Amino acid sequence: MTEKATPSPEAITAWARLMRVSRELVENAEDRLKESGLPPLAWYDVLHELAEAGEGGLRPFQLIERTLFAQYNISRLLARLEADGLVEKLPVADDGRGQTIRITAKGRETRRRMWAVYGRSIAELVGGKLSADELKMMSALLGRLRDAPVLD
């Protein structure tokens, strides 16, 4: 791949649309959660990753890797989730300062309620506007962008 100093007009248009549509879709999903009296999407992301991890839970650094939150954001979010009884922090036996975060039954129920709204949003905002073939194509193209090497 050759480096180009300036992007093509097509690349600029694609970038702008990707950024705009991504923001609009997330904002729409957030609005639907809020209208339903549910927490923000960031809560769902963390609860989902913890539920997927199972009973062993995850260390905070693993959550950062899986969700792409900054360390200070995840610390605040975990404190809030713990205060609301949605997660629990457990000591790590071989690491005196380490913690494992595990989802609670209340956290699983909150995640389930959030998914009912969030999943419906995905179905309506994305699934209802594109065919199955278009969704596969979009997923493949976005996967290529995700897997592209980062140039220094």
N, CA and C atoms as an extended XYZ file, in Angstrom:
456
Properties=species:S:1:pos:R:3:atomname:S:1:resname:S:1:resid:I:1 pbc="F F F"
N         0.848       -1.180        0.000 N   MET     1
C         0.000        0.000        0.000 CA  MET     1
C         0.891        1.240        0.000 C   MET     1
N         0.622        2.135       -0.907 N   THR     2
C         1.415        3.351       -0.976 CA  THR     2
C         0.765        4.442       -0.147 C   THR     2
N         1.616        5.234        0.478 N   GLU     3
C         1.118        6.357        1.276 CA  GLU     3
C         0.773        7.514        0.361 C   GLU     3
N        -0.347        8.144        0.610 N   LYS     4
C        -0.731        9.331       -0.145 CA  LYS     4
C        -0.844       10.481        0.850 C   LYS     4
N        -0.372       11.625        0.436 N   ALA     5
C        -0.386       12.787        1.322 CA  ALA     5
C        -1.801       13.286        1.585 C   ALA     5
N        -2.674       13.170        0.602 N   THR     6
C        -4.040       13.651        0.788 CA  THR     6
C        -5.018       12.558        0.374 C   THR     6
N        -6.134       12.458        1.079 N   PRO     7
C        -7.122       11.437        0.734 CA  PRO     7
C        -7.887       11.829       -0.532 C   PRO     7
N        -8.398       10.835       -1.194 N   SER     8
C        -9.212       11.075       -2.385 CA  SER     8
C       -10.557       11.676       -1.961 C   SER     8
N       -11.239       12.343       -2.874 N   PRO     9
C       -12.581       12.860       -2.551 CA  PRO     9
C       -13.520       11.742       -2.092 C   PRO     9
N       -13.378       10.553       -2.675 N   GLU    10
C       -14.217        9.414       -2.277 CA  GLU    10
C       -13.921        8.987       -0.847 C   GLU    10
N       -12.648        8.995       -0.483 N   ALA    11
C       -12.274        8.627        0.888 CA  ALA    11
C       -12.805        9.652        1.885 C   ALA    11
N       -12.746       10.922        1.525 N   ILE    12
C       -13.264       11.981        2.400 CA  ILE    12
C       -14.770       11.827        2.583 C   ILE    12
N       -15.484       11.593        1.487 N   THR    13
C       -16.933       11.409        1.567 CA  THR    13
C       -17.277       10.185        2.411 C   THR    13
N       -16.580        9.081        2.183 N   ALA    14
C       -16.840        7.856        2.949 CA  ALA    14
C       -16.567        8.084        4.431 C   ALA    14
N       -15.448        8.739        4.740 N   TRP    15
C       -15.095        9.026        6.138 CA  TRP    15
C       -16.174        9.875        6.797 C   TRP    15
N       -16.576       10.949        6.151 N   ALA    16
C       -17.571       11.858        6.725 CA  ALA    16
C       -18.893       11.129        6.967 C   ALA    16
N       -19.314       10.326        6.005 N   ARG    17
C       -20.567        9.582        6.179 CA  ARG    17
C       -20.452        8.556        7.288 C   ARG    17
N       -19.333        7.863        7.354 N   LEU    18
C       -19.125        6.869        8.408 CA  LEU    18
C       -19.187        7.522        9.788 C   LEU    18
N       -18.501        8.634        9.951 N   MET    19
C       -18.500        9.338       11.238 CA  MET    19
C       -19.898        9.858       11.591 C   MET    19
N       -20.565       10.472       10.636 N   ARG    20
C       -21.889       11.054       10.866 CA  ARG    20
C       -22.922        9.972       11.188 C   ARG    20
N       -22.955        8.933       10.376 N   VAL    21
C       -23.935        7.868       10.575 CA  VAL    21
C       -23.667        7.130       11.885 C   VAL    21
N       -22.408        6.862       12.183 N   SER    22
C       -22.060        6.192       13.430 CA  SER    22
C       -22.560        6.997       14.628 C   SER    22
N       -22.267        8.293       14.616 N   ARG    23
C       -22.707        9.162       15.718 CA  ARG    23
C       -24.228        9.179       15.829 C   ARG    23
N       -24.907        9.301       14.699 N   GLU    24
C       -26.363        9.368       14.709 CA  GLU    24
C       -26.989        8.063       15.208 C   GLU    24
N       -26.442        6.927       14.802 N   LEU    25
C       -26.977        5.647       15.247 CA  LEU    25
C       -26.796        5.464       16.748 C   LEU    25
N       -25.611        5.794       17.253 N   VAL    26
C       -25.357        5.674       18.691 CA  VAL    26
C       -26.257        6.630       19.467 C   VAL    26
N       -26.378        7.873       19.000 N   GLU    27
C       -27.243        8.844       19.689 CA  GLU    27
C       -28.689        8.373       19.707 C   GLU    27
N       -29.147        7.793       18.603 N   ASN    28
C       -30.514        7.296       18.538 CA  ASN    28
C       -30.728        6.153       19.525 C   ASN    28
N       -29.789        5.222       19.574 N   ALA    29
C       -29.888        4.110       20.528 CA  ALA    29
C       -29.861        4.643       21.960 C   ALA    29
N       -28.969        5.611       22.234 N   GLU    30
C       -28.899        6.226       23.572 CA  GLU    30
C       -30.224        6.880       23.938 C   GLU    30
N       -30.824        7.607       22.984 N   ASP    31
C       -32.106        8.267       23.242 CA  ASP    31
C       -33.181        7.248       23.589 C   ASP    31
N       -33.207        6.145       22.875 N   ARG    32
C       -34.211        5.110       23.133 CA  ARG    32
C       -34.027        4.483       24.506 C   ARG    32
N       -32.787        4.261       24.903 N   LEU    33
C       -32.532        3.737       26.248 CA  LEU    33
C       -33.007        4.732       27.301 C   LEU    33
N       -32.669        5.997       27.107 N   LYS    34
C       -33.051        7.038       28.061 CA  LYS    34
C       -34.574        7.155       28.162 C   LYS    34
N       -35.263        7.135       27.016 N   GLU    35
C       -36.721        7.219       27.008 CA  GLU    35
C       -37.357        6.046       27.748 C   GLU    35
N       -36.663        4.918       27.787 N   SER    36
C       -37.160        3.732       28.484 CA  SER    36
C       -36.728        3.696       29.942 C   SER    36
N       -36.065        4.764       30.395 N   GLY    37
C       -35.626        4.825       31.788 CA  GLY    37
C       -34.453        3.914       32.090 C   GLY    37
N       -33.650        3.637       31.074 N   LEU    38
C       -32.514        2.728       31.227 CA  LEU    38
C       -31.194        3.495       31.195 C   LEU    38
N       -30.142        2.873       31.726 N   PRO    39
C       -28.821        3.527       31.736 CA  PRO    39
C       -28.254        3.705       30.331 C   PRO    39
N       -27.159        4.460       30.222 N   PRO    40
C       -26.519        4.707       28.919 CA  PRO    40
C       -25.878        3.455       28.319 C   PRO    40
N       -25.605        3.545       27.044 N   LEU    41
C       -25.048        2.442       26.275 CA  LEU    41
C       -23.718        1.945       26.839 C   LEU    41
N       -22.911        2.818       27.392 N   ALA    42
C       -21.626        2.401       27.973 CA  ALA    42
C       -21.840        1.345       29.054 C   ALA    42
N       -22.909        1.472       29.812 N   TRP    43
C       -23.213        0.481       30.839 CA  TRP    43
C       -23.460       -0.870       30.188 C   TRP    43
N       -24.213       -0.872       29.090 N   TYR    44
C       -24.507       -2.124       28.401 CA  TYR    44
C       -23.204       -2.777       27.937 C   TYR    44
N       -22.314       -1.993       27.352 N   ASP    45
C       -21.054       -2.548       26.847 CA  ASP    45
C       -20.287       -3.281       27.941 C   ASP    45
N       -20.183       -2.668       29.103 N   VAL    46
C       -19.451       -3.285       30.217 CA  VAL    46
C       -20.195       -4.508       30.732 C   VAL    46
N       -21.499       -4.383       30.943 N   LEU    47
C       -22.280       -5.519       31.443 CA  LEU    47
C       -22.237       -6.688       30.461 C   LEU    47
N       -22.272       -6.385       29.172 N   HIS    48
C       -22.201       -7.435       28.158 CA  HIS    48
C       -20.867       -8.181       28.240 C   HIS    48
N       -19.780       -7.444       28.296 N   GLU    49
C       -18.463       -8.089       28.354 CA  GLU    49
C       -18.309       -8.932       29.615 C   GLU    49
N       -18.825       -8.429       30.735 N   LEU    50
C       -18.745       -9.195       31.983 CA  LEU    50
C       -19.616      -10.443       31.924 C   LEU    50
N       -20.789      -10.328       31.333 N   ALA    51
C       -21.665      -11.500       31.201 CA  ALA    51
C       -21.009      -12.550       30.301 C   ALA    51
N       -20.392      -12.103       29.215 N   GLU    52
C       -19.727      -13.022       28.301 CA  GLU    52
C       -18.529      -13.709       28.970 C   GLU    52
N       -17.902      -13.026       29.910 N   ALA    53
C       -16.729      -13.578       30.596 CA  ALA    53
C       -17.097      -14.706       31.550 C   ALA    53
N       -18.345      -14.750       31.982 N   GLY    54
C       -18.782      -15.814       32.887 CA  GLY    54
C       -18.442      -15.520       34.342 C   GLY    54
N       -18.499      -16.560       35.136 N   GLU    55
C       -18.312      -16.413       36.587 CA  GLU    55
C       -16.925      -15.934       36.982 C   GLU    55
N       -15.944      -16.164       36.118 N   GLY    56
C       -14.587      -15.730       36.429 CA  GLY    56
C       -14.411      -14.222       36.377 C   GLY    56
N       -15.316      -13.526       35.683 N   GLY    57
C       -15.226      -12.078       35.563 CA  GLY    57
C       -14.033      -11.640       34.739 C   GLY    57
N       -13.720      -10.368       34.832 N   LEU    58
C       -12.600       -9.780       34.101 CA  LEU    58
C       -11.832       -8.837       35.006 C   LEU    58
N       -10.562       -8.684       34.730 N   ARG    59
C        -9.762       -7.662       35.380 CA  ARG    59
C       -10.062       -6.334       34.681 C   ARG    59
N        -9.909       -5.204       35.382 N   PRO    60
C       -10.187       -3.912       34.741 CA  PRO    60
C        -9.427       -3.689       33.433 C   PRO    60
N        -8.158       -4.102       33.369 N   PHE    61
C        -7.398       -3.901       32.130 CA  PHE    61
C        -8.008       -4.696       30.973 C   PHE    61
N        -8.613       -5.849       31.277 N   GLN    62
C        -9.273       -6.635       30.229 CA  GLN    62
C       -10.523       -5.913       29.714 C   GLN    62
N       -11.249       -5.281       30.626 N   LEU    63
C       -12.421       -4.497       30.215 CA  LEU    63
C       -12.004       -3.333       29.328 C   LEU    63
N       -10.911       -2.690       29.673 N   ILE    64
C       -10.408       -1.572       28.861 CA  ILE    64
C       -10.092       -2.062       27.455 C   ILE    64
N        -9.426       -3.219       27.344 N   GLU    65
C        -9.087       -3.779       26.033 CA  GLU    65
C       -10.334       -4.134       25.235 C   GLU    65
N       -11.331       -4.688       25.895 N   ARG    66
C       -12.521       -5.169       25.193 CA  ARG    66
C       -13.515       -4.062       24.849 C   ARG    66
N       -13.519       -2.994       25.626 N   THR    67
C       -14.490       -1.927       25.386 CA  THR    67
C       -13.864       -0.680       24.780 C   THR    67
N       -12.563       -0.540       24.853 N   LEU    68
C       -11.839        0.629       24.350 CA  LEU    68
C       -12.119        1.902       25.151 C   LEU    68
N       -12.573        1.749       26.389 N   PHE    69
C       -12.713        2.903       27.272 CA  PHE    69
C       -11.337        3.284       27.804 C   PHE    69
N       -11.155        4.548       28.104 N   ALA    70
C        -9.927        4.991       28.771 CA  ALA    70
C        -9.958        4.494       30.214 C   ALA    70
N        -8.785        4.317       30.809 N   GLN    71
C        -8.695        3.767       32.165 CA  GLN    71
C        -9.497        4.593       33.164 C   GLN    71
N        -9.379        5.922       33.107 N   TYR    72
C       -10.094        6.746       34.074 CA  TYR    72
C       -11.605        6.653       33.876 C   TYR    72
N       -12.062        6.478       32.633 N   ASN    73
C       -13.496        6.325       32.390 CA  ASN    73
C       -14.017        5.002       32.936 C   ASN    73
N       -13.255        3.928       32.742 N   ILE    74
C       -13.707        2.623       33.213 CA  ILE    74
C       -13.727        2.588       34.731 C   ILE    74
N       -12.777        3.253       35.365 N   SER    75
C       -12.754        3.275       36.837 CA  SER    75
C       -14.009        3.947       37.387 C   SER    75
N       -14.362        5.091       36.815 N   ARG    76
C       -15.574        5.794       37.264 CA  ARG    76
C       -16.829        4.988       36.974 C   ARG    76
N       -16.888        4.399       35.794 N   LEU    77
C       -18.055        3.619       35.411 CA  LEU    77
C       -18.207        2.395       36.310 C   LEU    77
N       -17.110        1.706       36.594 N   LEU    78
C       -17.177        0.545       37.476 CA  LEU    78
C       -17.619        0.930       38.882 C   LEU    78
N       -17.159        2.076       39.368 N   ALA    79
C       -17.596        2.545       40.687 CA  ALA    79
C       -19.101        2.776       40.698 C   ALA    79
N       -19.625        3.343       39.627 N   ARG    80
C       -21.068        3.594       39.529 CA  ARG    80
C       -21.858        2.291       39.428 C   ARG    80
N       -21.373        1.378       38.613 N   LEU    81
C       -22.034        0.086       38.465 CA  LEU    81
C       -22.027       -0.695       39.779 C   LEU    81
N       -20.923       -0.599       40.503 N   GLU    82
C       -20.836       -1.276       41.798 CA  GLU    82
C       -21.794       -0.638       42.797 C   GLU    82
N       -21.853        0.676       42.820 N   ALA    83
C       -22.756        1.383       43.740 CA  ALA    83
C       -24.215        1.020       43.470 C   ALA    83
N       -24.547        0.754       42.214 N   ASP    84
C       -25.915        0.369       41.843 CA  ASP    84
C       -26.153       -1.138       41.974 C   ASP    84
N       -25.137       -1.867       42.415 N   GLY    85
C       -25.296       -3.307       42.634 CA  GLY    85
C       -25.283       -4.144       41.367 C   GLY    85
N       -24.736       -3.598       40.276 N   LEU    86
C       -24.744       -4.320       39.005 CA  LEU    86
C       -23.484       -5.154       38.785 C   LEU    86
N       -22.413       -4.787       39.479 N   VAL    87
C       -21.170       -5.555       39.429 CA  VAL    87
C       -20.615       -5.666       40.833 C   VAL    87
N       -19.728       -6.629       41.004 N   GLU    88
C       -19.015       -6.748       42.273 CA  GLU    88
C       -17.531       -6.848       41.988 C   GLU    88
N       -16.760       -6.277       42.899 N   LYS    89
C       -15.303       -6.323       42.779 CA  LYS    89
C       -14.783       -7.366       43.755 C   LYS    89
N       -13.979       -8.271       43.251 N   LEU    90
C       -13.430       -9.352       44.060 CA  LEU    90
C       -11.911       -9.268       44.052 C   LEU    90
N       -11.280       -9.537       45.192 N   PRO    91
C        -9.814       -9.498       45.230 CA  PRO    91
C        -9.213      -10.636       44.411 C   PRO    91
N        -8.034      -10.390       43.873 N   VAL    92
C        -7.295      -11.410       43.131 CA  VAL    92
C        -6.309      -12.037       44.103 C   VAL    92
N        -6.362      -13.359       44.236 N   ALA    93
C        -5.580      -14.067       45.246 CA  ALA    93
C        -4.087      -13.783       45.174 C   ALA    93
N        -3.509      -13.776       43.977 N   ASP    94
C        -2.063      -13.624       43.858 CA  ASP    94
C        -1.623      -12.193       43.552 C   ASP    94
N        -2.543      -11.249       43.695 N   ASP    95
C        -2.237       -9.845       43.423 CA  ASP    95
C        -2.941       -9.003       44.478 C   ASP    95
N        -2.203       -8.558       45.471 N   GLY    96
C        -2.785       -7.847       46.599 CA  GLY    96
C        -3.592       -6.609       46.233 C   GLY    96
N        -3.237       -5.941       45.142 N   ARG    97
C        -3.974       -4.738       44.743 CA  ARG    97
C        -4.953       -5.000       43.605 C   ARG    97
N        -4.866       -6.177       43.000 N   GLY    98
C        -5.696       -6.482       41.842 CA  GLY    98
C        -7.132       -6.814       42.200 C   GLY    98
N        -8.011       -6.614       41.237 N   GLN    99
C        -9.425       -6.924       41.407 CA  GLN    99
C        -9.940       -7.625       40.160 C   GLN    99
N       -10.933       -8.453       40.389 N   THR   100
C       -11.697       -9.032       39.298 CA  THR   100
C       -13.094       -8.446       39.406 C   THR   100
N       -13.655       -8.076       38.285 N   ILE   101
C       -15.002       -7.514       38.250 CA  ILE   101
C       -15.936       -8.584       37.712 C   ILE   101
N       -17.045       -8.786       38.419 N   ARG   102
C       -18.014       -9.798       38.003 CA  ARG   102
C       -19.406       -9.195       38.004 C   ARG   102
N       -20.202       -9.553       37.008 N   ILE   103
C       -21.577       -9.080       36.915 CA  ILE   103
C       -22.432       -9.787       37.977 C   ILE   103
N       -23.376       -9.065       38.552 N   THR   104
C       -24.290       -9.634       39.546 CA  THR   104
C       -25.600      -10.031       38.855 C   THR   104
N       -26.476      -10.678       39.610 N   ALA   105
C       -27.801      -11.034       39.075 CA  ALA   105
C       -28.557       -9.769       38.670 C   ALA   105
N       -28.454       -8.727       39.473 N   LYS   106
C       -29.108       -7.455       39.127 CA  LYS   106
C       -28.498       -6.874       37.850 C   LYS   106
N       -27.192       -7.026       37.674 N   GLY   107
C       -26.531       -6.567       36.465 CA  GLY   107
C       -27.003       -7.344       35.242 C   GLY   107
N       -27.192       -8.652       35.403 N   ARG   108
C       -27.699       -9.472       34.292 CA  ARG   108
C       -29.112       -9.045       33.908 C   ARG   108
N       -29.935       -8.758       34.893 N   GLU   109
C       -31.305       -8.323       34.626 CA  GLU   109
C       -31.309       -6.953       33.943 C   GLU   109
N       -30.462       -6.049       34.396 N   THR   110
C       -30.363       -4.726       33.763 CA  THR   110
C       -29.912       -4.870       32.318 C   THR   110
N       -28.926       -5.708       32.092 N   ARG   111
C       -28.437       -5.956       30.727 CA  ARG   111
C       -29.565       -6.517       29.861 C   ARG   111
N       -30.336       -7.446       30.385 N   ARG   112
C       -31.450       -8.036       29.636 CA  ARG   112
C       -32.471       -6.969       29.244 C   ARG   112
N       -32.826       -6.097       30.194 N   ARG   113
C       -33.784       -5.020       29.921 CA  ARG   113
C       -33.222       -4.029       28.899 C   ARG   113
N       -31.943       -3.732       29.012 N   MET   114
C       -31.308       -2.826       28.057 CA  MET   114
C       -31.288       -3.439       26.664 C   MET   114
N       -30.988       -4.744       26.578 N   TRP   115
C       -30.910       -5.390       25.270 CA  TRP   115
C       -32.258       -5.360       24.563 C   TRP   115
N       -33.340       -5.464       25.305 N   ALA   116
C       -34.663       -5.421       24.680 CA  ALA   116
C       -34.831       -4.123       23.885 C   ALA   116
N       -34.328       -3.031       24.403 N   VAL   117
C       -34.421       -1.731       23.725 CA  VAL   117
C       -33.300       -1.575       22.694 C   VAL   117
N       -32.092       -1.901       23.083 N   TYR   118
C       -30.925       -1.750       22.218 CA  TYR   118
C       -31.037       -2.666       20.989 C   TYR   118
N       -31.398       -3.910       21.206 N   GLY   119
C       -31.554       -4.846       20.101 CA  GLY   119
C       -32.624       -4.397       19.118 C   GLY   119
N       -33.733       -3.880       19.643 N   ARG   120
C       -34.793       -3.360       18.781 CA  ARG   120
C       -34.276       -2.169       17.974 C   ARG   120
N       -33.455       -1.332       18.594 N   SER   121
C       -32.862       -0.192       17.886 CA  SER   121
C       -32.003       -0.664       16.723 C   SER   121
N       -31.168       -1.668       16.958 N   ILE   122
C       -30.309       -2.199       15.895 CA  ILE   122
C       -31.171       -2.759       14.762 C   ILE   122
N       -32.209       -3.507       15.138 N   ALA   123
C       -33.092       -4.100       14.119 CA  ALA   123
C       -33.750       -3.023       13.273 C   ALA   123
N       -34.222       -1.964       13.905 N   GLU   124
C       -34.924       -0.912       13.172 CA  GLU   124
C       -33.976        0.016       12.415 C   GLU   124
N       -32.897        0.436       13.061 N   LEU   125
C       -32.020        1.442       12.482 CA  LEU   125
C       -31.053        0.891       11.440 C   LEU   125
N       -30.714       -0.392       11.538 N   VAL   126
C       -29.762       -0.986       10.603 CA  VAL   126
C       -30.422       -2.131        9.832 C   VAL   126
N       -30.916       -3.116       10.565 N   GLY   127
C       -31.494       -4.295        9.927 CA  GLY   127
C       -32.703       -3.996        9.065 C   GLY   127
N       -33.473       -2.981        9.445 N   GLY   128
C       -34.669       -2.640        8.689 CA  GLY   128
C       -34.402       -1.780        7.467 C   GLY   128
N       -33.184       -1.324        7.303 N   LYS   129
C       -32.867       -0.414        6.194 CA  LYS   129
C       -31.976       -1.042        5.132 C   LYS   129
N       -31.361       -2.164        5.470 N   LEU   130
C       -30.455       -2.823        4.528 CA  LEU   130
C       -30.838       -4.294        4.393 C   LEU   130
N       -30.616       -4.851        3.211 N   SER   131
C       -30.880       -6.272        3.000 CA  SER   131
C       -29.801       -7.097        3.704 C   SER   131
N       -30.034       -8.390        3.797 N   ALA   132
C       -29.051       -9.281        4.411 CA  ALA   132
C       -27.729       -9.222        3.646 C   ALA   132
N       -27.806       -9.181        2.314 N   ASP   133
C       -26.580       -9.102        1.512 CA  ASP   133
C       -25.850       -7.778        1.740 C   ASP   133
N       -26.594       -6.693        1.838 N   GLU   134
C       -25.976       -5.386        2.093 CA  GLU   134
C       -25.331       -5.357        3.473 C   GLU   134
N       -25.977       -5.974        4.448 N   LEU   135
C       -25.405       -6.029        5.798 CA  LEU   135
C       -24.113       -6.839        5.806 C   LEU   135
N       -24.091       -7.943        5.086 N   LYS   136
C       -22.867       -8.751        4.992 CA  LYS   136
C       -21.749       -7.958        4.328 C   LYS   136
N       -22.096       -7.231        3.259 N   MET   137
C       -21.101       -6.436        2.545 CA  MET   137
C       -20.557       -5.322        3.454 C   MET   137
N       -21.460       -4.631        4.153 N   MET   138
C       -21.029       -3.556        5.039 CA  MET   138
C       -20.136       -4.106        6.148 C   MET   138
N       -20.529       -5.224        6.708 N   SER   139
C       -19.729       -5.840        7.764 CA  SER   139
C       -18.341       -6.211        7.260 C   SER   139
N       -18.272       -6.767        6.068 N   ALA   140
C       -16.979       -7.139        5.491 CA  ALA   140
C       -16.112       -5.906        5.236 C   ALA   140
N       -16.706       -4.843        4.698 N   LEU   141
C       -15.945       -3.618        4.430 CA  LEU   141
C       -15.446       -2.987        5.724 C   LEU   141
N       -16.302       -2.933        6.732 N   LEU   142
C       -15.879       -2.364        8.016 CA  LEU   142
C       -14.798       -3.233        8.661 C   LEU   142
N       -14.906       -4.530        8.484 N   GLY   143
C       -13.870       -5.425        8.986 CA  GLY   143
C       -12.526       -5.154        8.337 C   GLY   143
N       -12.548       -4.861        7.041 N   ARG   144
C       -11.294       -4.517        6.346 CA  ARG   144
C       -10.715       -3.221        6.900 C   ARG   144
N       -11.556       -2.247        7.203 N   LEU   145
C       -11.057       -0.989        7.783 CA  LEU   145
C       -10.473       -1.236        9.170 C   LEU   145
N       -11.159       -2.047        9.967 N   ARG   146
C       -10.690       -2.356       11.322 CA  ARG   146
C        -9.350       -3.059       11.298 C   ARG   146
N        -9.177       -3.943       10.342 N   ASP   147
C        -7.966       -4.749       10.283 CA  ASP   147
C        -6.827       -4.095        9.526 C   ASP   147
N        -7.062       -2.891        8.989 N   ALA   148
C        -6.017       -2.193        8.241 CA  ALA   148
C        -4.875       -1.813        9.159 C   ALA   148
N        -3.640       -1.959        8.696 N   PRO   149
C        -2.506       -1.574        9.538 CA  PRO   149
C        -2.481       -0.066        9.775 C   PRO   149
N        -2.056        0.297       10.958 N   VAL   150
C        -1.936        1.717       11.299 CA  VAL   150
C        -0.538        2.176       10.906 C   VAL   150
N        -0.486        3.253       10.126 N   LEU   151
C         0.810        3.790        9.686 CA  LEU   151
C         1.311        4.811       10.697 C   LEU   151
N         2.577        4.742       11.000 N   ASP   152
C         3.163        5.713       11.943 CA  ASP   152
C         3.589        6.956       11.223 C   ASP   152
